[in-house]
Amino acid sequence: MNRKFQYRCIILCSVLVTGLSLLSARLIQIQWVNRQHYATSAHKAFHRLEKLPAIRGMIVDRHEEPLARCIPVATVFVDKNHLLDPKLASFGLAYAEASSQPGWNDMDTAKRMRRINSLRAEILDSEKPEDIVQKHLAHAVSVLARPLGMRREELRAKIETSNGKWIPIAKDIPEDVADRLREIVDENWLQGFDFENTIKRWYTAPTLATHLIGFTGEIEETDENDKKHTRMVGKFGVECAMEEYLAGRDGWREHQRDAHGLVVPGDTSSLLPPRAGLNVQLTIDMGLQAIIEEEIDAALTEFKSERAAVVLMDPKTGEILAMASRPHFDLNRKENLENNSFNFAIQAIYEPGSTYKIVATSGVLNEGLATPNTSVFCHNGHYVSGNIEVPDHFPYGTLTLEGVLAKSSNIGAYKFALQLGPKRFFDYVKRMGFGKKTGILLSGESAGMARNTNNPVDFSRAAYGYAINVTPLQMTCAYAALANGGKLLKPQIVKALIANDGTVVQDYPPEIVSEVVKPKVATQMRAAMEKVIEKGGTATLAAVPGFRVAGKTGTAKRIAPHGRGYLTNSYTVSFAGMMPAQDPAFVCVVVIDDPKTDKVTRYGGTIAAPTFGKIATRVAAHMNLQPTEPITATPLAKATTP
């Protein structure tokens, strides 16, 4: 055999063996070494996971009136991976051409498919890839612009100028409009347009109970394909505090794409239905909520103030019947939140002044150190002992315990606090819930400040409501304890968690925090606080015809910025009251910060008390409370003291 021929055969065989060996090595690498990588890539190419958002639970009031609910909406996305693929774009162009030809309407599905595939092959053979993409984009824009409510130029510019491969071009589209858009995309074989179902939170009365209900926001998440999606979460108020119950669980639906990139139906195992969130039933009554908000707005206008809070509570259960803070905002618009989202009722801490005198007076009654008729000398308006100085707004002589409350004597309150001593006094402060959070299911609550500094001067001032800080909600809870027989209750804002079928999943019964005073003492304190509203008391303007009212006024100088002394002629005025006094159906605390009116003296009795009176009159009618006293036409006396 020719040696040269043998060499050639050997070289040829070597080349074949080497080439086949390389191919085999590559095949082994693909099939074994990098199998997972290519399997994942193939899965991503032909797999699409569509999120099915869970419907967020509703928030309803105690009468199941909806306050917050979800509206199904959708977002339209452009997927540039498919939009810029000429092989996929050719389907849309082929359909547009085929559907415009004569006889199209007479063809069955099979004939139409053959016609589209034939035209598509011609388009791919005769036109440049970039031309196919541009023509398809122009066609898609012309078809979708009007249904999307956009001009063609606007839609095209939005697509072409956006960065990234997954671009939202329209958000919050109503469900019926989104369904029609889906039909248009499918009917016209348009490529690169996708939809994501989502939900939008809607508040039925967006300016009522804003700080209490709260609002939702969106957080951005990235899926396995590096596509960004948004998810609704609670950001404030009950929406935030009850997030784990309201949110539910999102589901998903799987789409498979064929070799041409077209969507094909998934099988029955490719669906996880969403689970709706639970409905949260609040304790508030929206009728009562509207009343207190109308009256607090009227008071702020009349007395020229911008900040205030009203808390209305059922003292027997601790349920918040209504709560309002000012300034506030619109839950649907959510404008100027940085200035208006501060919840004055649970976050503002202020020196309460004379409403705090219930600590010393109820304490001495409960300890058996005094009776309602026990008298103390009030030093004619000016008490001095060493470096302790206690002023009064009027030169009172001798007053009973009832008189100390009715006349709001600082010196009298301090004298009773002295009988208790600092240790027992601050024990009652703690029992009444001051200096710690109430535990209400709302975010951002303040604890206030009420501690024994072992400083005699601080103790003297704490006796009449200075050198300590409280929140309006804490004060409401303390007065509710006197209204219900002596028990401090945890304030409740959530009444129950309810499934969509009406099943109560969880309820929130009354929760006793501490025993403040004996029932007899609570009764004595209510009787004493009735004197505050009667003629000669500081809150005659809080009277409600037909009912016995018990309560206490408060007037405190406002602390200067940075805590350096007090502002001149600037006050926080308040009134804490209950009605009917003999068996209170509600407790209401009104706090108005820095009223600037010059029409009346700026006292709790002249500003907060009449506001309470107007609220209580309307609340009694709304709650259908029956009058317990004869109604006379005698005009009310003017309040003369704080």
C-alpha positions as CSV (number, residue, x, y, z in Angstrom):
1,M,0.0,0.0,0.0
2,N,1.2,3.5,-0.8
3,R,2.8,5.0,2.3
4,K,1.7,8.5,1.5
5,F,-1.9,7.3,1.3
6,Q,-1.5,5.6,4.7
7,Y,-0.3,8.9,6.2
8,R,-3.3,10.7,4.8
9,C,-5.7,8.1,6.2
10,I,-4.0,8.4,9.6
11,I,-4.2,12.2,9.6
12,L,-7.9,12.0,8.5
13,C,-8.8,9.5,11.2
14,S,-6.9,11.6,13.8
15,V,-8.8,14.7,12.8
16,L,-12.1,12.8,12.9
17,V,-11.3,11.2,16.3
18,T,-10.1,14.6,17.7
19,G,-13.2,16.4,16.4
20,L,-15.6,13.8,17.6
21,S,-13.8,13.6,21.0
22,L,-14.2,17.4,21.4
23,L,-17.9,17.2,20.5
24,S,-18.3,14.3,23.0
25,A,-16.6,16.3,25.7
26,R,-18.8,19.3,24.9
27,L,-21.9,17.1,25.0
28,I,-20.8,15.7,28.4
29,Q,-20.3,19.2,29.7
30,I,-23.7,20.3,28.5
31,Q,-25.6,17.1,29.6
32,W,-23.8,16.5,32.8
33,V,-21.5,19.3,34.1
34,N,-23.6,22.3,33.1
35,R,-27.0,20.5,33.0
36,Q,-28.6,22.6,35.7
37,H,-27.5,25.9,34.1
38,Y,-29.0,25.1,30.7
39,A,-32.1,23.6,32.2
40,T,-32.6,26.9,34.1
41,S,-32.0,28.9,31.0
42,A,-34.5,26.8,29.0
43,H,-37.0,27.1,31.8
44,K,-36.7,30.9,31.8
45,A,-37.1,31.0,28.0
46,F,-40.4,29.1,27.9
47,H,-41.8,29.7,31.4
48,R,-43.7,32.7,32.7
49,L,-45.1,33.0,36.2
50,E,-48.0,35.4,36.6
51,K,-48.7,36.7,40.1
52,L,-52.3,36.5,41.3
53,P,-52.5,39.1,44.1
54,A,-54.4,38.3,47.2
55,I,-57.2,40.7,48.0
56,R,-56.3,42.6,51.1
57,G,-58.8,42.4,53.8
58,M,-61.3,45.2,54.4
59,I,-61.3,47.5,57.4
60,V,-64.8,48.0,58.7
61,D,-66.3,49.9,61.7
62,R,-68.2,48.3,64.5
63,H,-71.4,48.2,62.4
64,E,-69.5,46.6,59.5
65,E,-69.5,49.8,57.4
66,P,-66.5,49.5,55.0
67,L,-63.8,52.0,55.6
68,A,-61.0,50.5,53.5
69,R,-61.3,48.1,50.6
70,C,-59.4,46.9,47.6
71,I,-60.2,47.5,43.9
72,P,-58.7,45.0,41.4
73,V,-56.5,46.8,38.9
74,A,-53.7,45.8,36.5
75,T,-50.4,47.2,35.2
76,V,-49.4,46.9,31.6
77,F,-45.7,46.0,31.0
78,V,-43.6,46.0,27.9
79,D,-41.2,43.0,27.7
80,K,-38.4,44.2,25.3
81,N,-37.0,40.7,25.1
82,H,-40.0,39.7,23.1
83,L,-40.9,43.1,21.6
84,L,-37.4,43.3,19.9
85,D,-37.4,39.7,18.7
86,P,-38.1,39.7,14.9
87,K,-39.2,36.1,14.9
88,L,-41.9,36.9,17.5
89,A,-42.7,40.4,16.0
90,S,-43.4,38.8,12.6
91,F,-46.5,37.1,14.1
92,G,-48.2,40.4,14.7
93,L,-47.3,41.7,11.2
94,A,-48.5,38.5,9.6
95,Y,-51.8,38.6,11.4
96,A,-52.3,42.3,10.5
97,E,-51.8,41.5,6.9
98,A,-53.8,38.3,6.8
99,S,-56.8,39.7,8.7
100,S,-57.0,42.6,6.1
101,Q,-57.2,40.3,3.1
102,P,-60.5,39.3,1.4
103,G,-62.1,36.1,2.7
104,W,-60.5,36.2,6.1
105,N,-63.8,36.1,7.9
106,D,-64.9,33.0,6.1
107,M,-61.8,31.0,7.1
108,D,-61.8,28.5,9.9
109,T,-59.1,28.4,12.6
110,A,-56.9,25.9,10.8
111,K,-56.9,27.9,7.5
112,R,-56.2,31.1,9.4
113,M,-53.2,29.6,11.1
114,R,-51.9,28.3,7.8
115,R,-52.3,31.7,6.2
116,I,-50.5,33.5,9.1
117,N,-47.6,31.0,9.1
118,S,-47.3,31.4,5.3
119,L,-47.2,35.2,5.5
120,R,-44.9,35.1,8.4
121,A,-42.3,33.1,6.5
122,E,-42.5,35.6,3.6
123,I,-42.0,38.5,6.0
124,L,-38.9,36.8,7.6
125,D,-37.4,36.0,4.2
126,S,-38.1,39.4,2.5
127,E,-37.5,42.0,5.3
128,K,-34.7,43.0,7.5
129,P,-35.0,42.0,11.2
130,E,-34.8,45.6,12.4
131,D,-37.6,46.6,9.9
132,I,-39.8,43.9,11.2
133,V,-39.4,45.1,14.8
134,Q,-40.1,48.7,13.9
135,K,-43.2,47.9,11.8
136,H,-44.5,45.7,14.6
137,L,-43.9,48.4,17.2
138,A,-45.7,51.0,15.1
139,H,-48.6,48.6,14.5
140,A,-48.8,47.7,18.3
141,V,-48.8,51.4,19.2
142,S,-51.6,52.2,16.7
143,V,-53.7,49.4,18.1
144,L,-53.2,50.0,21.9
145,A,-52.8,53.8,22.3
146,R,-56.5,54.6,22.3
147,P,-57.6,51.8,24.7
148,L,-54.8,52.9,27.0
149,G,-55.9,56.5,26.9
150,M,-52.7,57.7,25.4
151,R,-51.6,59.4,22.2
152,R,-49.5,57.3,19.8
153,E,-46.5,59.5,20.1
154,E,-46.7,59.4,23.9
155,L,-46.9,55.6,24.0
156,R,-44.1,55.1,21.5
157,A,-41.8,57.5,23.3
158,K,-42.5,55.9,26.6
159,I,-41.5,52.5,25.2
160,E,-38.4,53.6,23.3
161,T,-37.0,56.0,25.9
162,S,-37.4,53.7,29.0
163,N,-34.4,51.8,30.4
164,G,-34.5,48.2,31.2
165,K,-36.2,45.2,29.5
166,W,-39.4,45.1,31.7
167,I,-41.1,48.4,31.6
168,P,-44.5,49.5,33.1
169,I,-46.3,51.7,30.7
170,A,-49.7,52.0,32.4
171,K,-50.7,51.5,36.1
172,D,-53.9,51.2,38.1
173,I,-56.0,50.2,35.0
174,P,-59.5,49.1,36.1
175,E,-60.1,45.4,35.8
176,D,-62.7,45.6,32.9
177,V,-60.4,47.8,30.9
178,A,-57.4,45.5,31.5
179,D,-59.5,42.5,30.4
180,R,-60.4,44.3,27.1
181,L,-56.7,45.2,26.6
182,R,-55.7,41.5,27.0
183,E,-58.3,40.5,24.4
184,I,-56.9,43.1,22.0
185,V,-53.3,41.9,22.5
186,D,-54.3,38.3,22.0
187,E,-56.6,39.0,19.0
188,N,-54.0,40.9,17.2
189,W,-51.1,38.5,18.0
190,L,-49.1,41.5,19.5
191,Q,-45.9,40.5,21.1
192,G,-44.0,42.0,24.0
193,F,-47.0,43.2,26.0
194,D,-47.8,41.6,29.4
195,F,-50.2,42.3,32.3
196,E,-49.7,42.0,36.0
197,N,-52.8,41.9,38.2
198,T,-52.6,44.0,41.3
199,I,-54.9,45.8,43.7
200,K,-55.5,49.4,44.7
201,R,-56.5,50.4,48.2
202,W,-59.5,52.7,48.4
203,Y,-60.9,54.6,51.5
204,T,-64.6,55.3,51.5
205,A,-64.4,58.2,53.9
206,P,-60.9,59.4,53.3
207,T,-60.9,62.4,55.7
208,L,-62.4,60.6,58.7
209,A,-60.3,58.7,61.3
210,T,-57.3,59.1,59.1
211,H,-54.6,58.6,61.8
212,L,-56.5,55.6,63.2
213,I,-57.2,53.7,59.9
214,G,-53.8,54.6,58.3
215,F,-52.8,53.8,54.8
216,T,-50.8,51.4,52.6
217,G,-47.8,51.9,50.4
218,E,-45.8,49.9,47.9
219,I,-42.5,48.2,48.2
220,E,-40.5,47.0,45.2
221,E,-39.4,43.4,44.8
222,T,-37.4,41.6,42.2
223,D,-38.4,38.1,40.9
224,E,-36.3,35.2,39.7
225,N,-36.1,36.8,36.2
226,D,-34.8,40.1,37.6
227,K,-38.1,41.8,36.9
228,K,-39.3,44.3,39.4
229,H,-42.8,44.1,40.9
230,T,-44.5,46.1,43.6
231,R,-46.3,44.8,46.6
232,M,-48.8,46.6,48.8
233,V,-48.0,46.8,52.6
234,G,-49.5,48.7,55.5
235,K,-47.5,51.8,56.3
236,F,-49.4,53.6,59.1
237,G,-52.3,53.2,61.6
238,V,-54.3,50.0,61.7
239,E,-53.2,49.2,58.1
240,C,-49.7,48.8,59.5
241,A,-50.5,47.3,62.9
242,M,-52.7,44.5,61.5
243,E,-50.6,43.9,58.3
244,E,-50.1,40.2,59.0
245,Y,-53.9,39.6,59.1
246,L,-54.9,42.0,56.3
247,A,-52.3,41.0,53.7
248,G,-53.4,37.5,52.8
249,R,-51.2,35.4,50.6
250,D,-50.5,36.0,46.9
251,G,-51.0,33.1,44.4
252,W,-49.6,32.5,41.0
253,R,-50.4,31.1,37.6
254,E,-47.9,29.5,35.3
255,H,-47.7,30.1,31.6
256,Q,-45.6,28.0,29.1
257,R,-44.4,29.4,25.8
258,D,-44.0,27.3,22.7
259,A,-41.0,27.3,20.4
260,H,-42.3,30.4,18.7
261,G,-42.6,32.2,22.0
262,L,-46.4,32.1,22.1
263,V,-48.3,31.5,25.3
264,V,-49.9,28.1,25.7
265,P,-52.2,27.0,28.5
266,G,-50.7,25.6,31.6
267,D,-51.9,22.4,33.2
268,T,-53.9,22.1,36.4
269,S,-50.8,21.8,38.5
270,S,-49.6,25.3,37.5
271,L,-52.1,27.3,39.6
272,L,-51.9,28.4,43.2
273,P,-55.0,30.4,44.1
274,P,-54.5,33.5,46.2
275,R,-55.7,33.5,49.8
276,A,-57.6,36.7,50.8
277,G,-56.7,38.6,53.9
278,L,-58.9,38.8,56.9
279,N,-61.3,41.7,57.4
280,V,-60.5,43.8,60.5
281,Q,-63.5,45.1,62.4
282,L,-62.7,48.2,64.4
283,T,-64.4,49.4,67.6
284,I,-65.1,52.8,66.2
285,D,-68.6,54.0,65.2
286,M,-68.3,56.1,62.0
287,G,-71.4,58.1,63.1
288,L,-69.7,59.1,66.3
289,Q,-66.4,59.6,64.4
290,A,-68.1,62.1,62.1
291,I,-69.6,64.0,65.2
292,I,-66.3,64.5,67.0
293,E,-64.5,65.5,63.8
294,E,-67.1,68.1,62.9
295,E,-67.0,69.5,66.4
296,I,-63.2,69.6,66.7
297,D,-62.9,71.3,63.4
298,A,-65.5,73.9,64.5
299,A,-63.6,74.4,67.8
300,L,-60.2,74.9,66.0
301,T,-61.8,77.5,63.8
302,E,-63.5,79.3,66.6
303,F,-60.6,79.3,69.0
304,K,-57.9,79.7,66.4
305,S,-55.8,76.6,66.9
306,E,-54.2,74.0,64.5
307,R,-53.5,71.0,66.8
308,A,-56.0,69.0,68.8
309,A,-57.3,65.6,69.7
310,V,-60.5,64.0,70.9
311,V,-60.8,60.5,72.2
312,L,-64.2,58.9,72.9
313,M,-64.2,55.6,74.8
314,D,-66.6,53.0,76.2
315,P,-65.4,52.8,79.8
316,K,-66.9,49.4,80.4
317,T,-65.0,47.6,77.6
318,G,-62.1,50.0,76.8
319,E,-63.3,50.2,73.2
320,I,-62.4,53.4,71.3
321,L,-65.7,54.6,69.9
322,A,-64.0,57.5,68.0
323,M,-60.6,59.2,67.9
324,A,-59.6,62.2,66.0
325,S,-56.3,64.2,65.7
326,R,-55.6,67.5,64.0
327,P,-54.0,68.3,61.6
328,H,-55.0,65.4,59.4
329,F,-55.0,64.4,55.7
330,D,-56.8,62.7,52.9
331,L,-56.2,58.9,52.9
332,N,-56.7,58.6,49.2
333,R,-54.5,61.6,48.2
334,K,-51.9,61.2,51.0
335,E,-50.6,64.8,50.6
336,N,-48.3,66.6,53.0
337,L,-47.9,63.6,55.2
338,E,-44.7,64.9,56.7
339,N,-46.6,67.6,58.5
340,N,-50.1,66.1,59.0
341,S,-49.5,62.4,59.8
342,F,-48.6,63.0,63.5
343,N,-51.2,61.3,65.6
344,F,-51.8,63.8,68.4
345,A,-54.1,61.4,70.3
346,I,-51.4,58.8,71.0
347,Q,-48.1,60.5,70.1
348,A,-48.4,64.0,71.5
349,I,-47.1,64.3,75.1
350,Y,-48.1,67.4,77.0
351,E,-48.3,68.6,80.6
352,P,-52.0,68.1,81.4
353,G,-52.4,70.6,84.2
354,S,-55.5,70.2,86.4
355,T,-57.0,67.1,84.8
356,Y,-54.1,65.3,86.6
357,K,-55.5,66.2,90.0
358,I,-57.6,63.0,90.0
359,V,-54.4,61.1,91.0
360,A,-53.9,62.8,94.4
361,T,-57.6,63.1,95.2
362,S,-58.6,59.5,94.3
363,G,-55.4,58.3,96.0
364,V,-56.3,59.8,99.4
365,L,-59.9,58.5,99.2
366,N,-58.7,55.0,98.3
367,E,-56.2,55.0,101.1
368,G,-58.8,56.1,103.6
369,L,-56.8,59.3,104.4
370,A,-59.7,61.6,103.4
371,T,-63.4,61.7,102.5
372,P,-65.1,63.9,99.9
373,N,-65.8,66.4,102.7
374,T,-62.3,66.5,104.2
375,S,-61.1,70.1,104.2
376,V,-57.6,71.6,103.6
377,F,-56.4,75.1,103.9
378,C,-55.3,76.6,100.6
379,H,-53.3,79.5,101.9
380,N,-55.2,82.2,100.1
381,G,-53.7,81.4,96.8
382,H,-50.0,81.2,97.6
383,Y,-48.2,78.3,99.4
384,V,-44.5,78.5,100.3
385,S,-42.5,76.0,102.2
386,G,-38.7,76.1,101.9
387,N,-37.9,76.1,98.2
388,I,-41.4,74.7,97.3
389,E,-43.8,77.3,96.0
390,V,-47.3,76.4,94.8
391,P,-49.5,79.2,93.2
392,D,-53.2,79.3,92.7
393,H,-55.2,81.2,90.2
394,F,-57.5,82.5,93.0
395,P,-57.0,83.2,96.8
396,Y,-58.9,80.3,98.2
397,G,-59.1,79.7,101.9
398,T,-60.4,76.3,103.1
399,L,-61.8,73.9,100.6
400,T,-63.1,70.3,100.8
401,L,-61.8,67.6,98.5
402,E,-64.8,68.2,96.3
403,G,-64.1,71.9,96.4
404,V,-60.5,71.4,95.4
405,L,-61.7,69.6,92.2
406,A,-64.6,72.0,91.6
407,K,-62.4,75.1,92.0
408,S,-59.3,73.4,90.6
409,S,-57.0,74.5,93.4
410,N,-53.3,73.6,92.9
411,I,-52.5,74.1,96.5
412,G,-55.4,71.8,97.6
413,A,-54.2,69.1,95.2
414,Y,-50.7,69.3,96.6
415,K,-51.9,69.1,100.2
416,F,-53.7,65.9,99.4
417,A,-50.6,64.6,97.5
418,L,-48.6,65.3,100.6
419,Q,-50.9,63.1,102.6
420,L,-50.1,60.2,100.3
421,G,-46.4,61.0,100.1
422,P,-44.3,60.6,96.9
423,K,-44.0,56.8,97.0
424,R,-47.8,56.2,97.2
425,F,-48.6,59.1,94.9
426,F,-46.4,57.7,92.1
427,D,-47.8,54.3,92.8
428,Y,-51.2,55.6,91.8
429,V,-49.6,57.4,88.9
430,K,-48.4,54.0,87.7
431,R,-51.8,52.3,88.5
432,M,-53.6,54.8,86.3
433,G,-51.3,53.9,83.4
434,F,-49.2,57.1,83.1
435,G,-45.6,56.8,82.1
436,K,-46.0,53.7,79.9
437,K,-47.7,52.8,76.6
438,T,-51.3,51.7,76.7
439,G,-50.6,48.9,74.3
440,I,-53.2,50.0,71.7
441,L,-52.9,48.3,68.4
442,L,-51.5,51.4,66.6
443,S,-47.9,52.2,65.7
444,G,-45.9,55.0,67.1
445,E,-47.6,55.4,70.5
446,S,-45.7,57.5,73.1
447,A,-45.2,56.4,76.7
448,G,-45.2,59.9,78.1
449,M,-43.1,60.6,81.2
450,A,-44.2,60.2,84.8
451,R,-41.5,59.1,87.2
452,N,-40.5,59.8,90.8
453,T,-37.3,62.0,90.6
454,N,-37.1,62.1,94.4
455,N,-37.1,65.9,94.0
456,P,-39.7,67.6,96.3
457,V,-40.2,70.4,93.9
458,D,-41.0,68.0,91.0
459,F,-43.4,66.2,93.3
460,S,-45.2,69.4,94.2
461,R,-45.6,70.3,90.6
462,A,-46.7,66.7,89.6
463,A,-49.6,67.0,92.1
464,Y,-51.3,69.6,89.9
465,G,-50.2,68.3,86.4
466,Y,-46.7,69.7,85.7
467,A,-43.3,68.0,85.6
468,I,-45.0,65.0,84.0
469,N,-46.1,64.3,80.4
470,V,-49.1,62.3,79.2
471,T,-50.9,61.5,76.0
472,P,-54.7,62.2,75.4
473,L,-55.2,58.4,75.2
474,Q,-53.6,57.8,78.6
475,M,-55.8,60.5,80.1
476,T,-58.9,58.9,78.6
477,C,-57.9,55.5,80.1
478,A,-57.4,57.0,83.5
479,Y,-60.8,58.7,83.6
480,A,-62.4,55.5,82.2
481,A,-61.1,53.7,85.3
482,L,-63.1,56.1,87.5
483,A,-66.1,55.7,85.2
484,N,-66.2,51.9,85.3
485,G,-65.7,51.3,89.0
486,G,-61.9,51.5,89.3
487,K,-60.4,49.2,86.7
488,L,-57.8,50.4,84.2
489,L,-58.6,48.7,80.9
490,K,-56.4,48.3,77.8
491,P,-57.8,50.5,75.1
492,Q,-59.2,48.4,72.2
493,I,-59.3,49.6,68.6
494,V,-59.8,46.2,67.0
495,K,-63.0,44.4,67.8
496,A,-62.6,41.3,65.7
497,L,-61.0,39.5,62.8
498,I,-63.5,38.2,60.3
499,A,-63.2,35.9,57.3
500,N,-64.9,36.6,54.0
501,D,-67.7,34.2,54.8
502,G,-68.5,36.1,58.0
503,T,-66.8,33.7,60.4
504,V,-65.3,35.5,63.4
505,V,-61.7,34.2,63.5
506,Q,-60.6,36.1,66.6
507,D,-62.2,38.7,68.9
508,Y,-60.7,41.0,71.4
509,P,-62.4,40.9,74.8
510,P,-61.9,43.6,77.5
511,E,-58.5,43.4,79.2
512,I,-57.9,44.6,82.7
513,V,-54.5,46.2,83.2
514,S,-54.8,47.1,86.9
515,E,-57.1,47.8,89.8
516,V,-56.8,51.6,90.3
517,V,-59.3,52.3,93.1
518,K,-62.2,50.6,94.9
519,P,-65.6,50.9,93.3
520,K,-66.8,53.1,96.2
521,V,-64.0,55.5,95.6
522,A,-64.7,55.6,91.9
523,T,-68.3,56.5,92.7
524,Q,-67.2,59.2,95.1
525,M,-64.8,60.7,92.5
526,R,-67.6,60.9,89.9
527,A,-69.8,62.7,92.4
528,A,-67.0,65.1,93.2
529,M,-66.4,65.8,89.5
530,E,-70.0,66.6,89.0
531,K,-69.4,69.6,91.2
532,V,-66.9,70.8,88.5
533,I,-69.8,71.2,86.0
534,E,-72.3,72.7,88.5
535,K,-72.6,76.4,89.2
536,G,-69.3,77.7,90.7
537,G,-67.2,75.0,89.1
538,T,-64.7,75.5,86.4
539,A,-66.7,73.6,83.7
540,T,-70.2,74.9,83.7
541,L,-70.0,75.1,79.9
542,A,-69.6,71.4,79.7
543,A,-73.2,70.8,81.0
544,V,-75.6,68.8,78.8
545,P,-79.3,69.4,79.4
546,G,-81.0,66.3,80.8
547,F,-77.9,64.6,82.0
548,R,-75.5,64.6,84.9
549,V,-72.0,65.2,83.7
550,A,-68.7,64.6,85.6
551,G,-65.4,65.8,84.5
552,K,-62.3,68.0,85.1
553,T,-60.8,70.9,83.3
554,G,-57.1,71.4,82.6
555,T,-55.0,74.4,81.6
556,A,-51.2,74.2,81.3
557,K,-48.6,76.5,80.1
558,R,-46.8,75.2,77.0
559,I,-43.1,74.4,77.3
560,A,-40.8,76.6,75.3
561,P,-38.7,75.1,72.5
562,H,-35.7,73.0,73.7
563,G,-37.4,72.7,77.1
564,R,-36.2,76.1,78.5
565,G,-39.0,77.4,80.6
566,Y,-42.5,78.2,79.4
567,L,-44.0,80.2,76.6
568,T,-45.7,83.4,77.5
569,N,-49.5,83.4,77.0
570,S,-49.5,80.0,75.3
571,Y,-51.5,77.1,76.7
572,T,-52.7,73.6,76.2
573,V,-56.3,73.4,77.4
574,S,-58.3,70.2,78.0
575,F,-61.4,68.7,79.5
576,A,-61.9,65.1,80.5
577,G,-65.5,64.2,81.1
578,M,-68.1,61.3,81.3
579,M,-71.8,61.0,81.0
580,P,-74.2,60.1,82.5
581,A,-72.2,60.6,85.7
582,Q,-74.0,58.0,87.7
583,D,-73.3,55.2,85.1
584,P,-71.2,56.6,82.3
585,A,-71.8,55.3,78.8
586,F,-68.8,57.1,77.5
587,V,-65.7,59.0,78.5
588,C,-64.5,61.9,76.3
589,V,-61.2,63.8,76.4
590,V,-60.8,67.0,74.5
591,V,-57.3,68.5,74.2
592,I,-56.7,71.7,72.2
593,D,-53.1,72.9,71.8
594,D,-52.2,76.6,71.7
595,P,-55.5,78.3,71.0
596,K,-54.9,81.9,70.0
597,T,-58.4,83.3,70.4
598,D,-58.9,86.7,72.1
599,K,-62.6,86.3,72.4
600,V,-62.4,84.3,75.7
601,T,-59.8,83.7,78.3
602,R,-57.7,80.7,77.3
603,Y,-58.8,78.1,79.9
604,G,-59.9,74.5,79.7
605,G,-63.3,75.6,81.1
606,T,-63.8,78.2,78.4
607,I,-62.5,76.3,75.3
608,A,-62.3,72.5,75.9
609,A,-65.3,72.3,78.2
610,P,-67.9,73.8,75.7
611,T,-66.4,71.7,73.0
612,F,-67.0,68.6,75.1
613,G,-70.6,69.8,75.8
614,K,-71.4,70.0,72.1
615,I,-69.9,66.6,71.4
616,A,-71.6,65.0,74.4
617,T,-75.0,66.4,73.4
618,R,-74.7,64.9,69.9
619,V,-73.2,61.6,71.1
620,A,-76.0,61.1,73.6
621,A,-78.5,61.5,70.8
622,H,-76.6,59.1,68.5
623,M,-76.3,56.5,71.2
624,N,-80.0,57.0,72.1
625,L,-79.2,57.7,75.8
626,Q,-82.3,58.6,77.7
627,P,-82.2,61.8,79.8
628,T,-82.0,61.2,83.5
629,E,-82.6,64.8,84.7
630,P,-85.4,67.3,84.0
631,I,-84.5,69.7,81.2
632,T,-84.8,73.4,82.1
633,A,-84.4,76.5,80.1
634,T,-82.1,78.2,82.6
635,P,-79.1,79.7,80.9
636,L,-75.7,78.2,82.0
637,A,-73.4,80.2,84.1
638,K,-70.0,81.2,82.7
639,A,-66.9,79.4,83.7
640,T,-64.8,81.6,85.9
641,T,-61.7,79.5,86.5
642,P,-59.5,76.9,84.7
